[in-house]
Amino acid sequence: MTVRKVVQRALDALRPGEIIEMHVGSDGQSTVLDADALPRLIRAIRARGYDITDLRGVLGGDGVARGGRVRLR
């Protein structure tokens, strides 16, 4: 897996309301591949007109999901 592939897989799945889950060391080799891909992915998501929020922006104080996890402007 490469940074380019991580970014492309996330962008291929990108839809309004999509949650992109990323992990450090998720490839089983203790790498920071997702962390390395994050700046490029954020730029690409914003270039497509989406806003980005973290889970605090998705979940209310009661833990119930709210709409618009990743929103198209």
Residue pairs with C-beta under 8 A, 6 or more apart in sequence:
1 27
1 33
2 33
3 33
3 36
3 37
3 40
6 33
6 34
6 37
6 41
7 37
7 40
7 41
7 44
10 20
10 37
10 41
11 41
11 44
11 45
11 48
13 20
14 20
14 45
14 48
14 50
14 70
16 50
16 68
16 70
16 71
16 72
17 67
17 68
17 69
17 70
17 71
18 69
18 70
19 58
19 69
19 70
20 41
20 70
22 34
22 35
22 37
22 38
23 34
24 32
24 34
24 35
25 31
25 32
26 33
26 34
27 33
42 52
45 52
45 70
46 52
49 72
49 73
50 70
50 71
50 72
50 73
51 70
51 71
51 73
52 70
53 68
53 69
53 70
57 69
58 65
58 66
58 68
58 69
59 65
59 66
60 66
